[in-house]
Amino acid sequence: MNPHEQHRTNAVYWGGFLVFLSISVVFLWTEHRAHLLGALPYALVLICLLMHFLMHRGHRHDYAAGTPAFIPRFGRHSHPEGQHGSARA
C-alpha cells in the first residue's frame, strides 16, 4: 500500500469516527438534557470554588510576620531589607 492510499484509508476511518461521535453527542444531549441542565448550578458553584483555590495560589496570609501580603508568581517582590521573609536575619 503506497502512502497516498494509506492517507485516504486513515481519512475514511477518521470520517467514520467523527460521524459516530456527532450522532452520539446528539443522542446524549436529547436524552439527558434535563440531567445536564439540572446539574448546571452545582457545576457553577464547583467552578467558583476551584477558581478561588487556584487563583489564591500566589497569596500569603501571614501578615503578622512582617512579610509582604502578596508575592507574585513571576518575578521578585521588592522588600525593604532586600530579602524575602521577615526583617530578622
GROMACS elastic network, one bead per residue, 0.5 to 0.9 nm:
[ bonds ]
;  ai    aj funct       b0    kb
    1     4     6  0.81855   500
    1     5     6  0.62502   500
    1     6     6  0.65801   500
    2     5     6  0.55647   500
    2     6     6  0.63790   500
    2     7     6  0.88552   500
    3     7     6  0.61106   500
    3     8     6  0.86489   500
    4     7     6  0.51733   500
    4     8     6  0.63208   500
    4     9     6  0.86927   500
    5     8     6  0.50958   500
    5     9     6  0.61457   500
    5    10     6  0.86288   500
    6     9     6  0.51019   500
    6    10     6  0.62073   500
    6    11     6  0.86270   500
    7    10     6  0.51343   500
    7    11     6  0.61876   500
    7    12     6  0.87520   500
    8    11     6  0.50074   500
    8    12     6  0.63001   500
    8    13     6  0.87711   500
    9    12     6  0.51566   500
    9    13     6  0.63767   500
    9    14     6  0.87330   500
   10    13     6  0.51272   500
   10    14     6  0.61624   500
   10    15     6  0.84723   500
   11    14     6  0.51369   500
   11    15     6  0.59531   500
   11    16     6  0.85412   500
   12    15     6  0.50372   500
   12    16     6  0.61714   500
   12    17     6  0.85811   500
   13    16     6  0.51773   500
   13    17     6  0.61843   500
   13    18     6  0.86962   500
   14    18     6  0.61285   500
   14    19     6  0.86225   500
   15    18     6  0.51571   500
   15    19     6  0.62775   500
   15    20     6  0.86642   500
   16    19     6  0.51379   500
   16    20     6  0.61977   500
   16    21     6  0.85475   500
   17    20     6  0.50833   500
   17    21     6  0.60422   500
   17    22     6  0.86020   500
   18    22     6  0.60626   500
   18    23     6  0.85709   500
   19    22     6  0.52211   500
   19    23     6  0.62267   500
   19    24     6  0.85590   500
   20    23     6  0.52833   500
   20    24     6  0.61273   500
   20    25     6  0.86890   500
   21    24     6  0.50705   500
   21    25     6  0.62096   500
   21    26     6  0.87231   500
   22    25     6  0.51324   500
   22    26     6  0.62856   500
   22    27     6  0.87586   500
   23    26     6  0.51692   500
   23    27     6  0.62912   500
   23    28     6  0.85991   500
   24    27     6  0.52670   500
   24    28     6  0.60575   500
   24    29     6  0.85194   500
   25    28     6  0.51128   500
   25    29     6  0.60290   500
   25    30     6  0.85850   500
   26    29     6  0.52037   500
   26    30     6  0.62023   500
   26    31     6  0.86029   500
   27    30     6  0.52010   500
   27    31     6  0.60132   500
   27    32     6  0.82835   500
   28    31     6  0.53049   500
   28    32     6  0.57057   500
   28    33     6  0.76551   500
   29    32     6  0.54294   500
   29    33     6  0.51864   500
   29    34     6  0.89473   500
   29    36     6  0.83322   500
   30    33     6  0.56927   500
   30    34     6  0.87914   500
   31    34     6  0.80150   500
   31    35     6  0.88891   500
   32    35     6  0.53581   500
   32    36     6  0.62948   500
   32    37     6  0.87001   500
   33    36     6  0.51854   500
   33    37     6  0.60582   500
   33    38     6  0.83470   500
   34    37     6  0.52753   500
   34    38     6  0.58611   500
   34    39     6  0.85786   500
   35    38     6  0.50759   500
   35    39     6  0.62850   500
   35    40     6  0.88097   500
   36    39     6  0.53186   500
   36    40     6  0.64700   500
   37    40     6  0.51135   500
   37    41     6  0.81087   500
   38    41     6  0.71038   500
   38    42     6  0.82886   500
   39    42     6  0.54487   500
   39    43     6  0.62110   500
   39    44     6  0.87797   500
   40    44     6  0.61929   500
   40    45     6  0.88029   500
   41    44     6  0.50701   500
   41    45     6  0.64358   500
   41    46     6  0.87369   500
   42    45     6  0.51717   500
   42    46     6  0.62123   500
   42    47     6  0.85790   500
   43    46     6  0.50370   500
   43    47     6  0.60290   500
   43    48     6  0.85734   500
   44    47     6  0.50998   500
   44    48     6  0.62288   500
   44    49     6  0.87311   500
   45    48     6  0.51193   500
   45    49     6  0.63077   500
   45    50     6  0.86355   500
   46    49     6  0.51398   500
   46    50     6  0.61071   500
   46    51     6  0.85634   500
   47    50     6  0.50477   500
   47    51     6  0.60802   500
   47    52     6  0.85224   500
   48    51     6  0.51343   500
   48    52     6  0.61237   500
   48    53     6  0.87794   500
   49    52     6  0.50035   500
   49    53     6  0.63540   500
   49    54     6  0.86356   500
   50    53     6  0.53199   500
   50    54     6  0.61577   500
   50    55     6  0.84488   500
   51    54     6  0.50910   500
   51    55     6  0.57293   500
   51    56     6  0.83776   500
   52    55     6  0.53352   500
   52    56     6  0.62076   500
   52    57     6  0.88925   500
   53    56     6  0.55004   500
   53    57     6  0.67506   500
   54    57     6  0.55437   500
   54    58     6  0.88136   500
   55    58     6  0.73382   500
   55    59     6  0.85433   500
   56    59     6  0.53765   500
   56    60     6  0.84137   500
   57    60     6  0.82739   500
   57    73     6  0.86099   500
   58    70     6  0.68654   500
   58    71     6  0.61062   500
   58    72     6  0.59876   500
   58    73     6  0.59034   500
   59    69     6  0.67130   500
   59    70     6  0.50160   500
   59    71     6  0.63067   500
   59    72     6  0.78297   500
   60    63     6  0.79807   500
   60    67     6  0.86728   500
   60    68     6  0.79236   500
   60    69     6  0.56172   500
   60    70     6  0.58962   500
   60    71     6  0.71480   500
   61    64     6  0.87199   500
   61    69     6  0.62934   500
   61    70     6  0.82587   500
   62    65     6  0.58238   500
   62    66     6  0.78188   500
   62    67     6  0.71869   500
   62    68     6  0.85247   500
   62    69     6  0.71914   500
   63    66     6  0.59376   500
   63    67     6  0.63918   500
   63    68     6  0.72939   500
   63    69     6  0.62297   500
   64    67     6  0.77331   500
   65    68     6  0.88680   500
   65    85     6  0.78909   500
   65    86     6  0.60439   500
   65    87     6  0.87766   500
   66    69     6  0.86954   500
   66    85     6  0.75478   500
   66    86     6  0.54724   500
   66    87     6  0.71731   500
   67    70     6  0.86038   500
   67    79     6  0.81768   500
   67    84     6  0.72754   500
   67    85     6  0.54009   500
   67    86     6  0.55225   500
   67    87     6  0.81344   500
   68    71     6  0.68513   500
   68    77     6  0.80203   500
   68    78     6  0.88712   500
   68    79     6  0.75471   500
   68    84     6  0.84230   500
   68    85     6  0.80694   500
   70    77     6  0.80836   500
   71    74     6  0.87004   500
   71    75     6  0.86487   500
   71    76     6  0.73050   500
   71    77     6  0.59132   500
   72    75     6  0.64484   500
   72    76     6  0.68710   500
   72    77     6  0.67709   500
   73    76     6  0.81513   500
   76    79     6  0.89204   500
   76    84     6  0.88735   500
   77    84     6  0.80282   500
   78    81     6  0.86403   500
   78    82     6  0.67414   500
   78    83     6  0.78276   500
   78    84     6  0.81913   500
   79    82     6  0.50496   500
   79    83     6  0.58283   500
   79    84     6  0.63634   500
   79    85     6  0.84481   500
   80    83     6  0.76049   500
   80    87     6  0.86625   500
   81    84     6  0.81332   500
   81    86     6  0.89104   500
   81    87     6  0.67325   500
   83    86     6  0.82795   500
   83    87     6  0.82539   500
   84    87     6  0.84726   500
   85    88     6  0.81586   500
   86    89     6  0.78092   500
